[in-house]
Amino acid sequence: MPPLLEIKNVHSGYGSLKVLKGIDLHVQDGETVTVIGANGAGKTTLLMTISGIIPISSGEIIFDGRPINGVEPEKIVARNLIHVPEGRKIFSRMTVLENLEMGGYLRKIDDSYHKDLEYILGLFPVLRERVAQLGGTLSGGEQQMLAIGRALMAQPRILLLDEPSLGLAPVIVSKIFEVIRALKSRGVTILLIEQNARMALKNADRGYVLETGSVIFSGPAQDLLNDERVKTAYLGM
């Protein structure tokens, strides 16, 4: 089967600052793939390039059999490629329910819409308790749950998760990865950027190691966990 997402020799950056330098990466339908690397390696830039926020200077991005080079971000969202950005970026002056509804704003309000909303509230019981609460009054962990829930309301073909555990307490990090496993078992395709390299690789099918804008290692996640170079540089061993 062709990949659901394929990135071919992609270069991108910010004006004259070139960040990604010939990235090749693919994600099969149903896979969880993680990208790890040090701060400044280009991980967030990679997701922003895929979702159309940063234009590519050369190369090609193919999603679901069609190129998305130069496609506006809102049209990429309409194709069900959904990005949960670093820092969550929820609507702080909207309620929890309104944030979730914004995730489904392109959808018809029908039985499947209500089933997905109920599934998300079951996935994150704390959000059910706070449906009328303003998003900005939630804790950091609750906001991360809301950001993921909002993305799921868009029925993603692929979910781009940027640092979902960043700055969260260990108990919340465990909950976030529990959710990632639940989504994987449900068949959701995930491309995960994560500072907690060990946890990311333990929950992924395959991984890529990014260094200064280039892929230096890639392979099955278990192989990367056992690779001495990866252990030394990224796993604190």
C-alpha positions in Angstrom: 0.0 0.0 0.0 1.3 3.5 -0.7 1.9 5.7 2.3 -0.9 7.8 3.7 1.7 10.6 4.1 4.9 10.8 2.1 7.6 13.6 2.4 10.1 13.6 -0.4 13.4 15.7 -0.2 11.6 18.6 1.6 13.4 21.8 2.3 11.8 24.6 4.3 12.4 27.3 6.8 11.8 30.9 7.8 12.9 33.3 5.1 16.6 33.0 4.6 16.9 30.6 7.6 16.8 27.1 6.2 15.7 24.6 8.8 14.7 21.4 7.0 17.3 20.1 4.6 16.1 17.3 2.4 13.7 15.4 4.7 12.4 12.0 3.5 9.7 10.4 5.7 6.6 8.4 5.3 3.6 7.2 7.4 1.5 4.3 6.5 -2.3 4.2 7.2 -2.8 3.1 10.8 0.8 3.6 11.9 2.1 5.6 14.8 5.4 7.2 13.7 7.5 9.4 16.0 10.2 12.0 15.2 12.7 12.6 18.0 15.6 15.0 18.3 17.2 17.8 20.3 15.7 21.2 20.6 16.3 23.1 17.4 16.5 20.0 15.2 13.5 21.1 13.1 10.8 18.9 14.6 8.1 21.6 15.0 9.1 23.1 11.6 8.5 19.7 10.0 4.9 19.6 11.3 4.2 23.2 10.4 5.5 22.5 6.9 3.3 19.4 6.5 0.2 21.4 7.6 0.9 24.2 5.2 1.8 26.9 7.8 5.4 27.1 6.5 5.8 26.8 2.7 8.3 24.4 1.3 11.1 25.8 -0.8 11.6 22.5 -2.6 10.5 18.8 -2.5 7.1 17.3 -2.3 4.5 16.4 0.3 1.9 13.8 -0.7 -1.1 13.1 1.5 -3.7 10.4 0.7 -2.4 10.1 -2.9 -2.4 13.9 -3.7 0.3 16.5 -3.4 -0.4 19.2 -0.8 2.5 21.5 -1.8 1.2 25.1 -1.7 -2.3 24.1 -0.5 -3.7 26.6 2.1 -3.8 25.3 5.7 -7.5 25.4 5.9 -7.9 23.3 2.8 -5.4 20.8 4.2 -7.6 20.6 7.4 -10.6 20.0 5.1 -8.7 16.9 3.8 -8.6 15.6 7.4 -4.9 16.2 8.1 -5.2 17.7 11.6 -2.4 19.3 13.6 -2.3 19.7 17.4 0.4 22.4 17.8 3.0 22.8 20.5 1.5 24.9 23.3 -2.0 23.6 22.7 -3.5 26.9 21.3 -7.0 26.3 22.6 -9.6 29.1 22.5 -9.2 30.4 26.0 -12.4 32.5 26.0 -14.6 29.7 24.7 -16.0 26.9 26.9 -14.7 23.3 26.7 -17.8 22.4 24.6 -17.4 25.3 22.3 -13.7 24.3 21.7 -14.7 20.8 20.8 -17.5 22.1 18.5 -14.9 24.3 16.7 -13.0 21.1 15.9 -16.0 19.8 14.1 -17.0 23.0 12.4 -16.6 21.5 8.9 -18.9 18.6 9.7 -22.6 18.0 9.6 -24.2 17.8 13.0 -25.6 14.2 12.7 -25.4 10.9 14.6 -21.7 10.4 13.8 -20.9 14.0 15.1 -22.7 13.2 18.4 -21.0 9.8 18.7 -17.6 11.3 18.2 -18.3 14.0 20.8 -19.5 11.3 23.3 -16.4 9.2 22.5 -14.1 12.2 23.3 -15.8 13.0 26.5 -15.5 9.4 27.5 -11.8 9.4 26.6 -11.3 12.5 28.7 -13.8 12.3 31.6 -12.4 15.6 33.1 -13.6 17.4 30.0 -17.1 16.1 30.6 -17.0 17.6 34.1 -15.9 20.9 32.7 -17.9 21.3 29.5 -19.2 24.7 30.5 -15.9 26.0 31.9 -13.7 28.4 29.9 -10.8 26.8 28.2 -8.4 29.3 29.6 -9.2 28.3 33.2 -8.2 24.7 32.7 -4.8 23.3 33.9 -2.1 22.7 31.4 -2.9 19.0 31.2 -6.6 19.6 30.8 -5.8 22.1 28.0 -3.7 19.4 26.2 -6.6 17.0 26.5 -8.9 19.6 25.1 -6.6 20.3 22.2 -6.4 16.6 21.3 -10.2 16.3 21.7 -10.8 19.3 19.5 -8.6 17.7 16.8 -10.4 14.4 17.0 -13.7 16.1 16.3 -12.3 16.9 12.9 -12.2 13.1 12.1 -8.5 13.1 11.3 -7.1 10.7 8.6 -3.8 11.6 10.2 -3.1 13.4 13.5 0.0 15.5 13.9 0.9 15.8 17.6 3.6 18.3 18.5 5.1 17.8 22.0 1.9 16.6 23.7 3.7 15.9 27.0 5.7 19.2 27.2 5.6 20.8 30.6 3.1 18.3 32.1 3.2 16.4 35.3 4.2 12.7 35.0 0.7 11.4 35.9 -0.7 13.6 33.0 2.0 12.4 30.6 0.9 8.8 31.4 -2.7 9.7 30.6 -1.7 11.4 27.3 0.2 8.3 26.2 -2.7 6.1 27.3 -4.9 8.1 25.0 -2.3 7.8 22.1 -2.4 4.0 22.6 -6.3 4.1 22.6 -6.3 6.1 19.4 -3.8 3.7 17.8 -6.0 0.7 18.7 -8.9 2.6 17.0 -6.9 2.9 13.8 -6.0 6.6 14.0 -2.8 7.3 12.1 -0.4 9.5 14.2 2.8 11.4 13.5 4.2 12.3 16.9 6.8 14.8 17.8 7.9 14.3 21.4 10.6 15.4 23.8 10.2 12.3 25.8 12.1 10.1 23.3 11.9 6.9 25.3 8.1 7.1 25.9 7.6 8.1 22.2 9.6 5.1 20.9 7.8 2.7 23.3 4.5 3.7 21.8 5.4 4.0 18.1 5.7 1.6 15.3 8.6 3.4 13.6 10.8 6.4 14.4 13.0 9.0 12.8 15.8 10.9 14.5 16.2 14.5 13.3 19.4 16.5 13.8 19.9 20.0 12.4 17.2 19.6 9.9 18.2 16.2 8.5 17.2 12.6 9.3 20.2 10.8 10.6 18.6 7.5 11.8 15.3 5.8 11.0 13.7 2.4 11.5 11.4 0.3 13.7 10.9 2.0 17.1 12.3 -1.0 19.0 15.5 -1.0 17.0 16.0 2.7 17.7 15.4 2.1 21.4 18.2 -0.5 21.3 20.6 1.5 19.2 23.6 2.5 21.2 24.0 5.8 19.3 20.3 6.7 20.0 20.7 5.6 23.6 23.7 7.9 24.2 22.5 10.9 22.4 18.7 10.9 23.0 17.7 8.5 25.8 20.1 9.7 28.5 22.0 6.4 28.7 
